[in-house]
Amino acid sequence: MGDTVPDGDLPAPEGATCVEEPLSTADRRLYQQIVGSLNYAAHVTRLDIAQAVSQLSRATQKPRPRHLAAARRCVQYLAGTADWGICFTRDAGGILEAWCDAGLGPTGSSSNMTGMILKVGGGPVSWVSKKQDRKTSSTTDSESLAVMTTCQHVQHLRDLLAEFGLMQRWPTPLYNDNSATISLCVQPPSHHKSIQLTRPMAYVRQLAHDGYIAPQWVRTTEMPADFLTKRLARDAFERCRAQSGMVPLPPSVSSLT
């Protein structure tokens, strides 16, 4: 699902005998309705389909049959996991945690993705899966842009939680699985390949210096935002889904929906 083409006008893959024709007007309207409904679910409670919906949303103008098939498959996934939801626990407290990751797109740096999850009380309260708005020349650059985006959301959510009486009196841990990016978060770049990140990372380092964030490195297998940046194998996807805070809801809760 992550390999859908935005407008369907790219050359046919190697070995292909023909190019799919655009959908009819009725099917295109159906596709747009399905994607609109999926987009609502992805923004409200189902962060596990956020990356797929982000990809599907790029083809709303000229969808092809493969796009409609992918959208229907996403609906089938939701139907099979209708009892899944976000779980918050009292024991986790009101600590804000941030997880961010970046994924290099299959067609080059112009399709890099940013994935971010902000958790409070053990469950996600904000998440992002979107295409990066600028080109990058390396994985570190892409990860650094994801960190900068996450810091903006962290700063906003810290202020919002303070309005609710949950003052964050400690730095928000910000987890990333790229060690070079973590180094850039605490010290100025010393390599010419990172010169273009001087200004964006200066903002991140200032937040770290002022005690708003605490950049920390984690293994890729411990990164729940990984499934917001790319298509994963089933085992990896299910691992990220569990790490993000989604669980099968008890019958007493799921019956209310």
NUSEPA-583173 format. One record per residue (C-alpha): y, x, z; residue in three letters. Coordinates in steps of 0.1 Angstrom, whole numbers, plus 5000, padded with zeros to 4 digits. Layout:
! residues N
YXZALA;...
! end
This chain:
! residues 257
500050005000MET;502350295006GLY;502250404969ASP;503850094954THR;506550174928VAL;510050034935PRO;510749874902ASP;507549934882GLY;509350114854ASP;507950454860LEU;505550604834PRO;501950494837ALA;499650704859PRO;497550964841GLU;494550804826GLY;495950454826ALA;495550264794THR;498450014799CYS;501349934821VAL;501349614842GLU;503749354830GLU;506249204855PRO;505248894873LEU;506248554861SER;509248384875THR;507148164898ALA;505048454910ASP;508148664916ARG;509548394937ARG;506348374956LEU;506348744962TYR;509948744975GLN;508948464999GLN;505948655012ILE;507948975016VAL;510748775034GLY;508348635059SER;506648965064LEU;510049135069ASN;510848885097TYR;507548955115ALA;508049335111ALA;511449315127HIS;510449085156VAL;507149195170THR;504849345144ARG;505949705140LEU;502449785127ASP;503449645093ILE;506949785092ALA;506050075069GLN;504149845045ALA;506949595044VAL;509449875038SER;507549975007GLN;507049614995LEU;510749544999SER;511549794972ARG;509849594945ALA;511449254950THR;513449274918GLN;510649364894LYS;507349314912PRO;504049374894ARG;500649224901PRO;499649524923ARG;502749454945HIS;501749084949LEU;498149194957ALA;499449434984ALA;501649164999ALA;498748935001ARG;496549205017ARG;499249245044CYS;499148875051VAL;495448895054GLN;495849175079TYR;498248965100LEU;495848675099ALA;493048895112GLY;495249035140THR;497148725149ALA;496248775186ASP;497849125188TRP;501249175204GLY;503549395224ILE;502649465260CYS;505049555288PHE;503949675322THR;505749665355ARG;504350005365ASP;506050175335ALA;509450095350GLY;512750095331GLY;512550445316ILE;513650465280LEU;511450685258GLU;512050785221ALA;509550885195TRP;510550995160CYS;508751125130ASP;509351185093ALA;507051165063GLY;507351335029LEU;507051085001GLY;504451114973PRO;507151134946THR;509251404962GLY;512051444987SER;513951134974SER;511350904991SER;511051065026ASN;510650825054MET;512050805089THR;509950645117GLY;511250575152MET;510050395182ILE;512050335214LEU;509950215244LYS;510950055277VAL;508449935302GLY;505550085282GLY;506249875252GLY;508449915220PRO;511849745221VAL;513249895189SER;511650065159TRP;512650185124VAL;510750255093SER;513150325064LYS;513850565035LYS;516050855043GLN;519550835028ASP;519751195017ARG;517551445000LYS;515951735020THR;514552065011SER;511852105038SER;509851915064THR;512052055091THR;515151915074ASP;513451575071SER;512351575107GLU;515851675118SER;517351375100LEU;514851155118ALA;515951305151VAL;519551245144MET;518950875135THR;516850835166THR;519650985188CYS;522150725174GLN;519750445184HIS;519050605218VAL;522750625226GLN;523250265217HIS;520250145237LEU;521250345268ARG;524650165267ASP;522849825262LEU;520449885291LEU;523349975313ALA;524849635306GLU;521649485318PHE;521749685351GLY;519149945339LEU;521350255341MET;519550555327GLN;520450825352ARG;518151085335TRP;517851225300PRO;515851015276THR;512751215265PRO;512851245227LEU;509451335213TYR;508851495179ASN;505851685164ASP;507751955146ASN;508452265168SER;511052395144ALA;513052075148THR;512852085186ILE;514252445184SER;517152325163LEU;517852055189CYS;518652305216VAL;520052605197GLN;522152665166PRO;520252725133PRO;519753095126SER;518253075091HIS;520153015059HIS;517752735050LYS;519052525079SER;522752565072ILE;523052215058GLN;521852085092LEU;524652255111THR;526851945115ARG;524151675120PRO;522251885146MET;525451975164ALA;525651605174TYR;522051625187VAL;522651945206ARG;525751795222GLN;523751495234LEU;521051725248ALA;523751945265HIS;525451635281ASP;522151515295GLY;521551205272TYR;518351335256ILE;515551585264ALA;513851695231PRO;510151755237GLN;507351855213TRP;504051655211VAL;501051695189ARG;500751485158THR;497751305173THR;500051185201GLU;502851065179MET;502850685177PRO;505650675151ALA;503350845125ASP;502250515111PHE;505850415104LEU;506350705079THR;503250705057LYS;499950535049ARG;497250655072LEU;493450635074ALA;492150345095ARG;491250555125ASP;494650725126ALA;496450385121PHE;494550215149GLU;495350515172ARG;499050495164CYS;499050115169ARG;497550155203ALA;499850435213GLN;502850225202SER;502149965229GLY;500449695208MET;497349535223VAL;495249225219PRO;496948965240LEU;494948755265PRO;493848405254PRO;496248255279SER;499148425261VAL;497948415224SER;497248035227SER;501047975233LEU;501848105199THR;
! end
